[in-house]
Amino acid sequence: MYNNHAMTNLMQVQKKNCTDNTSSASILVKTLIKLGVENIFGYPGAAVLSIYNELAKTNEIKHYLVRHEQAAVHAAEGYARVSGKCGVVLVTSGPGFTNTITGIANAYADSTPLVILAGDVTGDGNKIFQNVDIIGLSQKCCKKAYKLADGDDIEQVIEEAFSIANSGVKGPVVVALPRNILESEYAPEPSSQISHIAADTVLPLAKVNDFLHLLRQAQRPLVLIGGGCINASEELESFIAKVRCPVVSTLMGIGTYPSENNLYLGMIGLNGCDSANELLNQCDLLIAMGVSFSDRSTCKNEDFFKKFKIVNINIDFTSEKFILNIKSDIKDFLSQVLRTDFNFTPNEKWLMLVDSIKDEYILPENGSKKLHSSDVLATLSEFTKYYEPIVVTDVGQHQMLTAQYFNFNKPRQFITSGGLGTMGFGLPAAIGAHIANPNTLVLNITGDGSFQMNLQELATCREHSIPVKIIIMNNSYLGMVRQLQERIYNTRYQVEMINPDFTKIAEAYDLFAVRVTREEELIPALETAINHNGTAIIDIVIDSFENI
C-alpha cells in the first residue's frame, strides 16, 4: 500500500519547486528567451513538466505539440533550415528521448543547428523508470552531448549548447536535464572548464593567390556547390558573374545558385542530371565549395578524384586527393576573393560546350497514358513558380525528380533529407518550414511510403492551422527500392504496398483532400488545394513501375 501521507508531502515539495521562480527550469526558459528562441517543438512527460510549467507563464515562446518525438526533431530541422536559426526540441526521458535519435542523426548528417533538451531521470541506477544513457546514445550522432550535474550553471550550459550548434560545421547538440536538478533551486557554480568557440581565423592571402593561379591555368573550370554554400549565395552569384564559370550542385546545394541561370546545369551524381554529369566528366578543374563528396555524388567511382584537379574549399573537410585545400567558410572565402583585384578570361569554347550540353539533354516525354511523377512534378513546378514556394520533400523517386524538375532560385527553398535519407522527414519538416516563413507557400512532396511514416502529424497541422499543401505521389510501391530490386535482384520485390484511402484519413483529421487519377484532374486539384485556407492533401495515383 502507498503511504498517503508521504505521497502528499512529496507532491507538495514538487509543487513548491515547480512554481519557484528561482528554479533551474525557470532559469532555463529565461535563458531561451534571452537567446531569441521563439518556437519549441516537443512532447511532454513527467521529467520535463517543470519546464512546461515555466513555458506556460510566458508568451515569448510558442510550444508546438507534435504527435511523435521524431517529428519534433524534423519540424525543428525544417524551421532551422528555412529560418537560418537554431531549432529547439523539448522531450521527456526514456522513450521520449530515444524516439528523437533518427531525427538527431538526420540533422547531424545535414549540418542542421538544433538544441535538443531531453528530460532525464534522477540518479544513475539501471532500474530507474525510463532510464536510458542519453549521452551514450547520442554522442556519435551529434556535435556535443551534455548531462547537467548538481552545481552546473544551466544558463552557461544552454548558451554553450547554442554556440556549438551554430558554429563551424553546424549540427545538433543534446542536453540531458535530470528532473531533480530542473525542480531544484538555481544555485550555479559557473564552470571554467566549459569550452568557448574560437573566433574564425583570417584566411591567408597566399591560399587565395594559389586558388587564383589554378583558376587562370584552367581551360574548363567547373564550380560544384554543396550545402556549405547556404549562407554565401550573394557572394557566389557575384563570383560566377565575374568569371563566367558553369555551375553544378549536389543535392544539398540546390537553390544556392539560381537554377534558371544559363550557367547552371543541375545536380550531379547517381540520381543527377545527365547534363551536369557530362560537364563534370569534361572539366579540368573542379572548384568544390562546401561539398562533402558523398558516394551519391561520386557514384562510388574510384577514379572520380583522378579525372580532374580539385580545389576544395570547406570549413572542415580536407583530403590529400585535392590539389588545394582551403579551410574556410565559403562566404568568407568568396568575400576575400572578390576583394582581390584579379582578371580571368573564360574559355569561349568551354562556354559553347556548356550550352550545347545543356541543349542536348532534354528530359524525355513519357508516352504512357498513366500519370507519371516526372510529368506531375513538371506541371507542379510550372503551376507554382509564381509563388516561389518552399518545397519540402521526403525520400525516394519523388525527391530526386523534384531536384531535377523544379527551379530553385533562392537558398532555403528546397528542404530535403540528404545525408541520412530519412523517410518521414517531409511532413513535420514542412510544418517547421511554414512556422519559419508563414507568408510563403509550402509544398510537401512525398511518396505513399514516406507519408505513412509520420502521417500522425496531420493532427499538428489541424491543431495549429498549418496551411501546408501535401502532394502524395501514390504508386503503391516503395519506388526507389523496387527500382533497385528490378535492376539488380531480378525483380524480386518485397515492396508492394496496400495503402489506405488517404482522402479518408484526411477526412478523419477534418482536413481537405482530393484524389487525382487522370491528367485533366491535376490542374483543377492544384488550384483548389492552393486556394484552400488550411492543410490540403492531393493524393495522385501514378504509374507503379516508373523508373528514374
C-alpha positions as CSV (number, residue, x, y, z in Angstrom):
1,M,0.0,0.0,0.0
2,Y,1.1,3.5,-0.7
3,N,2.0,5.8,2.2
4,N,-0.6,8.5,1.5
5,H,1.0,11.0,4.0
6,A,4.4,10.6,2.4
7,M,3.0,10.9,-1.1
8,T,1.2,14.1,-0.1
9,N,4.4,15.6,1.2
10,L,6.3,14.6,-1.9
11,M,3.7,16.3,-4.1
12,Q,3.8,19.4,-2.0
13,V,7.6,19.6,-2.4
14,Q,7.4,19.1,-6.1
15,K,4.6,21.7,-6.4
16,K,6.7,24.2,-4.4
17,N,9.8,23.5,-6.5
18,C,8.0,23.7,-9.9
19,T,6.4,27.1,-9.1
20,D,9.6,28.6,-7.7
21,N,10.9,31.4,-9.9
22,T,14.4,30.6,-8.9
23,S,14.3,27.0,-10.1
24,S,16.7,25.7,-12.7
25,A,13.7,25.2,-15.0
26,S,12.8,28.8,-14.7
27,I,16.3,29.9,-15.5
28,L,16.3,27.6,-18.5
29,V,13.3,29.2,-20.0
30,K,14.6,32.7,-19.3
31,T,17.9,31.8,-21.0
32,L,16.0,30.5,-24.1
33,I,14.1,33.8,-24.2
34,K,17.4,35.7,-23.9
35,L,18.8,33.7,-26.8
36,G,15.9,34.7,-29.0
37,V,14.1,31.4,-29.1
38,E,10.5,31.9,-30.3
39,N,9.4,28.4,-31.1
40,I,9.9,24.9,-29.5
41,F,8.7,21.6,-30.9
42,G,8.1,19.0,-28.2
43,Y,6.2,16.3,-26.4
44,P,5.8,16.5,-22.6
45,G,6.4,13.9,-19.9
46,A,6.9,13.9,-16.2
47,A,10.7,14.6,-16.3
48,V,10.2,18.0,-18.1
49,L,6.9,19.2,-16.6
50,S,8.8,21.8,-14.6
51,I,9.9,23.3,-17.9
52,Y,6.4,23.2,-19.4
53,N,5.2,24.9,-16.3
54,E,7.6,27.7,-16.9
55,L,6.7,27.9,-20.6
56,A,3.1,28.3,-19.7
57,K,4.0,31.6,-17.9
58,T,5.4,33.3,-20.9
59,N,4.1,34.5,-24.2
60,E,7.5,34.9,-25.8
61,I,8.0,31.2,-26.7
62,K,5.3,29.2,-28.5
63,H,5.3,25.4,-28.0
64,Y,4.1,23.1,-30.8
65,L,2.9,19.8,-29.5
66,V,3.7,17.2,-32.1
67,R,2.4,13.6,-32.1
68,H,5.8,11.9,-32.1
69,E,9.2,12.9,-30.8
70,Q,11.0,12.1,-34.1
71,A,8.6,14.5,-35.8
72,A,9.6,17.2,-33.2
73,V,13.2,17.0,-34.4
74,H,12.2,17.0,-38.1
75,A,9.9,20.0,-37.5
76,A,12.8,21.8,-35.8
77,E,15.0,20.9,-38.7
78,G,12.6,22.4,-41.2
79,Y,12.4,25.5,-39.0
80,A,16.2,25.8,-38.8
81,R,16.8,25.2,-42.5
82,V,14.3,27.9,-43.6
83,S,14.9,30.5,-40.9
84,G,18.7,30.1,-40.5
85,K,18.1,30.0,-36.7
86,C,18.7,27.2,-34.3
87,G,15.8,24.8,-33.9
88,V,14.8,23.7,-30.4
89,V,13.3,20.4,-29.3
90,L,11.9,19.5,-25.9
91,V,11.2,15.9,-24.9
92,T,11.0,13.8,-21.8
93,S,13.1,10.9,-20.5
94,G,13.4,7.3,-21.7
95,P,11.4,6.6,-24.9
96,G,10.8,10.4,-25.2
97,F,14.4,10.8,-26.0
98,T,15.1,7.5,-27.8
99,N,12.4,8.5,-30.3
100,T,14.5,11.5,-31.3
101,I,17.6,9.6,-32.3
102,T,16.7,9.3,-36.0
103,G,16.0,13.0,-36.2
104,I,19.2,13.9,-34.4
105,A,21.2,11.7,-36.8
106,N,19.5,13.3,-39.7
107,A,20.3,16.8,-38.5
108,Y,23.9,15.7,-37.9
109,A,24.2,14.4,-41.4
110,D,22.8,17.6,-43.0
111,S,24.6,20.0,-40.6
112,T,21.4,21.5,-39.2
113,P,21.7,23.5,-36.0
114,L,19.5,22.2,-33.2
115,V,19.4,22.0,-29.5
116,I,17.6,19.0,-28.1
117,L,16.5,19.4,-24.4
118,A,15.9,16.0,-23.0
119,G,14.4,15.3,-19.6
120,D,16.3,12.7,-17.6
121,V,15.8,10.6,-14.6
122,T,17.2,11.2,-11.1
123,G,20.3,9.1,-10.3
124,D,22.2,6.6,-12.4
125,G,20.7,3.3,-11.3
126,N,19.7,0.8,-14.1
127,K,16.3,0.0,-12.6
128,I,15.0,3.6,-12.5
129,F,11.9,4.0,-14.6
130,Q,12.6,5.4,-18.1
131,N,16.3,5.4,-17.5
132,V,18.5,5.4,-20.7
133,D,22.0,6.5,-21.3
134,I,21.3,9.7,-23.2
135,I,24.9,10.7,-23.6
136,G,26.0,7.2,-24.8
137,L,23.1,7.0,-27.3
138,S,23.6,10.4,-28.8
139,Q,27.3,11.3,-28.7
140,K,28.0,9.5,-32.0
141,C,25.3,11.4,-33.9
142,C,25.6,14.9,-32.6
143,K,28.2,17.6,-32.2
144,K,28.2,17.5,-28.4
145,A,26.1,16.0,-25.6
146,Y,25.9,17.4,-22.0
147,K,24.4,16.0,-18.9
148,L,23.5,18.6,-16.3
149,A,25.0,17.9,-12.9
150,D,24.5,19.3,-9.4
151,G,26.1,22.8,-9.3
152,D,26.3,23.3,-13.0
153,D,25.2,26.7,-14.2
154,I,22.3,25.8,-16.5
155,E,22.4,29.2,-18.1
156,Q,26.0,28.7,-19.1
157,V,25.4,25.2,-20.4
158,I,22.5,26.3,-22.6
159,E,24.4,29.2,-24.0
160,E,27.3,26.9,-24.8
161,A,25.0,24.4,-26.5
162,F,23.5,27.1,-28.8
163,S,27.0,28.4,-29.6
164,I,28.3,25.0,-30.6
165,A,25.2,24.2,-32.6
166,N,25.6,27.4,-34.6
167,S,29.4,27.4,-35.0
168,G,31.7,25.9,-37.6
169,V,30.0,22.9,-39.2
170,K,26.6,23.3,-37.7
171,G,24.7,20.5,-36.1
172,P,22.6,19.2,-33.2
173,V,23.6,19.4,-29.5
174,V,21.9,17.3,-26.9
175,V,21.4,18.5,-23.3
176,A,20.2,15.9,-20.7
177,L,18.3,17.5,-17.9
178,P,17.8,15.4,-14.8
179,R,14.4,16.1,-13.2
180,N,15.7,16.7,-9.7
181,I,18.0,19.5,-10.9
182,L,15.3,21.1,-13.0
183,E,13.0,21.2,-10.0
184,S,15.6,22.4,-7.5
185,E,16.7,25.9,-6.6
186,Y,19.0,27.5,-9.0
187,A,22.4,27.7,-7.3
188,P,25.1,27.8,-10.0
189,E,28.8,27.2,-9.8
190,P,30.0,28.6,-13.2
191,S,32.5,26.2,-14.7
192,S,35.8,27.3,-16.1
193,Q,36.0,24.0,-18.0
194,I,33.2,24.8,-20.4
195,S,34.8,25.5,-23.7
196,H,34.3,28.5,-25.9
197,I,34.2,28.7,-29.7
198,A,37.4,30.2,-31.0
199,A,37.0,33.1,-33.4
200,D,37.4,32.3,-37.1
201,T,40.9,32.7,-38.3
202,V,41.7,35.0,-41.2
203,L,42.2,33.2,-44.5
204,P,45.9,33.6,-45.6
205,L,46.2,35.6,-48.8
206,A,48.6,33.0,-50.1
207,K,45.8,30.5,-50.3
208,V,43.7,32.9,-52.3
209,N,46.5,33.5,-54.7
210,D,47.1,29.7,-55.1
211,F,43.4,29.4,-56.0
212,L,43.5,32.2,-58.5
213,H,46.7,30.7,-60.1
214,L,44.9,27.4,-60.6
215,L,41.8,29.1,-62.0
216,R,43.8,31.1,-64.5
217,Q,45.6,27.9,-65.7
218,A,42.3,26.0,-66.2
219,Q,40.7,25.8,-69.6
220,R,37.5,24.1,-68.4
221,P,36.8,25.1,-64.8
222,L,33.6,24.0,-63.1
223,V,32.1,25.1,-59.8
224,L,30.4,22.5,-57.7
225,I,28.3,23.8,-54.8
226,G,27.2,22.0,-51.7
227,G,25.2,22.6,-48.6
228,G,28.1,24.6,-47.1
229,C,27.3,27.4,-49.5
230,I,23.9,28.1,-48.0
231,N,24.9,31.5,-46.5
232,A,27.0,32.6,-49.4
233,S,24.5,32.9,-52.3
234,E,25.1,36.6,-53.0
235,E,28.9,36.2,-53.0
236,L,28.6,33.1,-55.2
237,E,26.5,34.9,-57.8
238,S,29.0,37.8,-57.8
239,F,31.9,35.4,-58.3
240,I,30.2,33.4,-61.1
241,A,29.2,36.7,-62.9
242,K,32.9,37.7,-62.8
243,V,34.5,34.5,-64.0
244,R,31.5,33.2,-66.2
245,C,32.2,29.7,-65.0
246,P,29.5,26.9,-65.2
247,V,27.9,25.6,-62.0
248,V,26.6,22.2,-60.9
249,S,25.4,21.2,-57.4
250,T,25.0,18.4,-55.0
251,L,21.5,17.6,-53.6
252,M,22.2,19.8,-50.6
253,G,23.5,22.7,-52.7
254,I,20.3,23.1,-54.8
255,G,19.0,26.7,-54.7
256,T,22.2,28.3,-53.6
257,Y,22.8,29.4,-57.2
258,P,19.7,30.2,-59.3
259,S,18.5,27.2,-61.3
260,E,17.2,29.4,-64.1
261,N,20.7,30.9,-64.8
262,N,22.1,29.7,-68.1
263,L,25.4,28.7,-66.4
264,Y,23.7,26.3,-64.1
265,L,23.3,22.7,-65.3
266,G,21.8,20.9,-62.3
267,M,22.6,18.2,-59.8
268,I,25.4,15.7,-60.2
269,G,25.6,12.2,-59.1
270,L,23.8,8.9,-59.1
271,N,20.4,10.5,-59.5
272,G,21.6,13.7,-61.1
273,C,21.1,15.3,-64.4
274,D,22.8,13.9,-67.4
275,S,24.0,17.4,-68.5
276,A,25.6,18.1,-65.1
277,N,27.3,14.7,-65.0
278,E,28.6,15.1,-68.6
279,L,30.0,18.5,-67.8
280,L,31.7,17.1,-64.7
281,N,33.4,14.4,-66.9
282,Q,34.8,17.1,-69.2
283,C,36.1,19.7,-66.8
284,D,39.8,20.0,-66.0
285,L,39.4,22.0,-62.7
286,L,36.6,21.3,-60.2
287,I,36.1,24.1,-57.7
288,A,34.2,22.4,-54.9
289,M,32.6,24.8,-52.4
290,G,31.1,23.4,-49.2
291,V,30.9,19.8,-50.6
292,S,31.3,16.6,-48.6
293,F,31.8,14.3,-51.7
294,S,29.3,11.6,-50.6
295,D,29.1,8.3,-52.6
296,R,25.9,9.6,-54.2
297,S,27.8,12.5,-55.7
298,T,30.8,10.4,-56.8
299,C,28.7,7.4,-57.8
300,K,31.3,5.3,-55.8
301,N,33.7,5.8,-58.7
302,E,37.2,5.2,-57.5
303,D,38.6,7.2,-60.4
304,F,36.4,10.3,-59.6
305,F,39.3,12.2,-57.9
306,K,41.8,11.3,-60.7
307,K,39.8,12.8,-63.6
308,F,40.5,16.4,-62.8
309,K,42.2,18.8,-60.4
310,I,40.1,19.6,-57.4
311,V,40.2,22.7,-55.3
312,N,38.3,22.0,-52.1
313,I,37.0,25.0,-50.1
314,N,35.4,23.7,-46.9
315,I,35.2,24.8,-43.3
316,D,36.1,21.4,-42.0
317,F,36.7,18.6,-44.6
318,T,40.2,18.2,-46.3
319,S,41.8,15.4,-48.2
320,E,45.1,14.5,-49.8
321,K,43.2,13.8,-53.0
322,F,42.8,17.5,-53.6
323,I,45.4,19.7,-55.3
324,L,44.5,22.5,-53.0
325,N,42.6,22.5,-49.6
326,I,41.3,25.9,-48.4
327,K,39.9,25.6,-44.9
328,S,37.4,28.4,-44.7
329,D,33.7,29.4,-44.5
330,I,32.5,29.8,-48.1
331,K,31.2,33.3,-47.6
332,D,34.5,34.4,-46.0
333,F,36.5,32.8,-48.9
334,L,34.4,34.3,-51.7
335,S,34.3,37.7,-50.0
336,Q,38.1,37.8,-49.9
337,V,38.4,36.6,-53.5
338,L,36.1,39.3,-54.6
339,R,38.1,41.9,-52.8
340,T,41.2,40.8,-54.8
341,D,41.9,42.6,-58.0
342,F,42.1,39.7,-60.4
343,N,41.3,39.1,-64.0
344,F,40.0,35.9,-65.6
345,T,39.2,35.4,-69.2
346,P,36.8,32.4,-69.7
347,N,37.4,29.9,-72.5
348,E,34.6,30.6,-75.0
349,K,34.9,27.1,-76.5
350,W,34.2,25.7,-73.0
351,L,31.1,28.0,-72.6
352,M,29.9,26.9,-76.1
353,L,30.2,23.3,-75.0
354,V,28.2,24.1,-71.8
355,D,25.4,25.5,-74.0
356,S,25.4,22.5,-76.3
357,I,25.4,20.0,-73.4
358,K,22.5,21.8,-71.8
359,D,20.5,21.8,-75.0
360,E,21.4,18.2,-75.7
361,Y,20.0,16.7,-72.6
362,I,16.3,17.4,-72.6
363,L,14.2,15.4,-70.2
364,P,12.2,12.9,-72.2
365,E,8.4,12.8,-72.5
366,N,6.5,9.7,-71.4
367,G,4.3,8.0,-74.0
368,S,2.2,6.2,-71.4
369,K,-1.4,7.2,-70.7
370,K,-0.8,6.7,-67.0
371,L,0.2,9.6,-64.8
372,H,4.0,9.8,-64.3
373,S,5.6,11.5,-61.4
374,S,8.0,13.3,-63.8
375,D,5.1,14.9,-65.7
376,V,3.2,15.7,-62.5
377,L,6.3,17.4,-60.9
378,A,7.0,19.3,-64.1
379,T,3.4,20.5,-64.1
380,L,3.5,21.3,-60.4
381,S,6.7,23.3,-60.8
382,E,5.3,25.4,-63.7
383,F,2.0,25.9,-61.9
384,T,3.5,27.1,-58.6
385,K,6.5,29.1,-59.9
386,Y,4.7,32.4,-59.4
387,Y,4.5,31.6,-55.7
388,E,8.2,30.8,-55.4
389,P,7.3,28.1,-52.9
390,I,9.4,26.4,-50.3
391,V,9.4,22.7,-51.3
392,V,10.0,20.1,-48.7
393,T,10.4,16.5,-49.9
394,D,10.6,13.1,-48.3
395,V,13.0,10.4,-49.7
396,G,12.6,8.4,-52.8
397,Q,12.0,8.8,-56.5
398,H,9.9,11.9,-56.0
399,Q,12.8,13.5,-54.1
400,M,15.2,13.1,-57.0
401,L,12.7,14.1,-59.6
402,T,11.8,17.2,-57.6
403,A,15.5,18.1,-57.6
404,Q,15.5,17.8,-61.4
405,Y,12.2,19.4,-62.4
406,F,11.9,22.3,-60.1
407,N,13.7,25.6,-60.4
408,F,15.0,26.9,-57.1
409,N,16.4,30.4,-57.5
410,K,16.9,31.2,-53.8
411,P,18.6,29.4,-50.9
412,R,16.4,27.8,-48.3
413,Q,13.7,27.0,-50.8
414,F,14.5,23.3,-51.2
415,I,14.4,21.3,-48.0
416,T,15.2,17.6,-48.0
417,S,16.9,14.8,-46.1
418,G,20.2,14.5,-47.9
419,G,22.9,12.7,-45.8
420,L,20.7,10.2,-44.0
421,G,17.8,9.8,-46.4
422,T,15.1,9.7,-43.7
423,M,11.6,8.7,-44.8
424,G,9.0,10.6,-42.8
425,F,11.1,13.7,-42.8
426,G,8.8,15.7,-45.1
427,L,5.6,16.5,-43.3
428,P,7.0,17.6,-40.0
429,A,9.8,19.5,-41.7
430,A,7.2,21.2,-43.8
431,I,5.4,22.2,-40.6
432,G,8.6,23.7,-39.3
433,A,9.2,25.4,-42.6
434,H,5.8,27.1,-42.5
435,I,6.4,28.3,-38.9
436,A,9.7,29.8,-40.0
437,N,8.2,31.5,-43.1
438,P,4.4,31.8,-42.7
439,N,3.9,34.1,-45.7
440,T,5.3,31.7,-48.3
441,L,3.5,28.7,-49.9
442,V,5.0,25.4,-48.5
443,L,4.7,22.2,-50.5
444,N,5.4,18.8,-49.0
445,I,6.1,16.5,-51.9
446,T,6.1,12.9,-50.6
447,G,5.6,9.3,-51.5
448,D,2.9,7.0,-50.2
449,G,5.6,5.1,-48.2
450,S,7.2,8.2,-46.7
451,F,3.9,9.9,-45.9
452,Q,2.8,6.9,-43.7
453,M,6.0,7.2,-41.6
454,N,4.7,10.4,-39.9
455,L,1.2,11.0,-41.1
456,Q,0.1,11.4,-37.4
457,E,1.4,15.0,-37.8
458,L,-1.8,15.8,-39.7
459,A,-3.1,16.4,-36.2
460,T,-0.4,19.0,-35.6
461,C,-1.4,20.6,-38.9
462,R,-5.0,20.7,-37.8
463,E,-4.4,22.0,-34.3
464,H,-2.2,24.9,-35.5
465,S,-3.9,25.5,-38.9
466,I,-0.7,24.8,-40.8
467,P,-1.6,25.5,-44.5
468,V,1.0,23.2,-46.0
469,K,0.0,21.5,-49.3
470,I,0.8,17.8,-49.3
471,I,1.4,16.2,-52.7
472,I,1.4,12.4,-52.4
473,M,2.9,10.5,-55.3
474,N,1.0,7.3,-54.8
475,N,2.4,4.4,-56.8
476,S,1.6,1.6,-54.2
477,Y,5.3,0.7,-54.1
478,L,8.5,1.8,-52.4
479,G,9.5,3.1,-55.8
480,M,13.3,3.6,-55.3
481,V,13.7,0.2,-53.6
482,R,11.6,-1.5,-56.3
483,Q,13.7,0.0,-59.0
484,L,16.9,-1.3,-57.4
485,Q,15.3,-4.8,-56.9
486,E,14.3,-4.7,-60.6
487,R,17.7,-3.8,-61.9
488,I,20.0,-5.8,-59.5
489,Y,17.9,-8.6,-57.9
490,N,15.9,-10.0,-60.9
491,T,12.6,-8.2,-59.9
492,R,12.4,-10.0,-56.5
493,Y,10.0,-7.4,-54.9
494,Q,9.1,-7.1,-51.3
495,V,7.8,-3.5,-51.5
496,E,4.3,-3.6,-52.9
497,M,2.1,-1.6,-50.6
498,I,-1.6,-1.9,-49.8
499,N,-2.4,1.7,-49.0
500,P,-5.3,3.2,-47.2
501,D,-7.5,5.8,-48.8
502,F,-5.6,8.9,-47.9
503,T,-8.6,11.2,-48.6
504,K,-10.5,9.3,-45.8
505,I,-7.5,9.7,-43.5
506,A,-7.6,13.4,-44.2
507,E,-11.4,13.4,-43.5
508,A,-10.7,11.8,-40.1
509,Y,-8.4,14.7,-39.2
510,D,-11.0,17.2,-40.6
511,L,-8.7,18.2,-43.4
512,F,-9.3,18.9,-47.1
513,A,-8.2,16.2,-49.6
514,V,-8.7,15.4,-53.3
515,R,-7.7,12.4,-55.4
516,V,-6.2,12.7,-58.9
517,T,-6.2,9.7,-61.3
518,R,-6.2,11.4,-64.7
519,E,-4.1,14.2,-66.2
520,E,-7.1,16.5,-66.7
521,E,-7.8,16.4,-63.0
522,L,-4.4,17.7,-61.9
523,I,-4.6,21.4,-62.6
524,P,-8.1,21.8,-61.0
525,A,-6.9,19.9,-57.9
526,L,-3.8,22.1,-57.6
527,E,-5.9,25.3,-57.9
528,T,-8.3,24.1,-55.3
529,A,-5.7,22.9,-52.9
530,I,-3.5,26.0,-53.1
531,N,-6.5,28.3,-52.7
532,H,-7.8,26.3,-49.7
533,N,-7.2,28.1,-46.4
534,G,-5.6,25.3,-44.5
535,T,-3.9,22.0,-44.9
536,A,-4.7,20.3,-48.2
537,I,-3.8,16.8,-49.4
538,I,-3.6,15.9,-53.1
539,D,-3.4,12.1,-53.5
540,I,-2.0,11.5,-57.0
541,V,-2.2,8.0,-58.4
542,I,0.8,7.4,-60.6
543,D,2.4,4.6,-62.7
544,S,3.7,1.9,-60.3
545,F,6.6,1.0,-62.5
546,E,8.1,4.4,-63.5
547,N,11.9,4.5,-63.1
548,I,14.2,7.5,-62.9
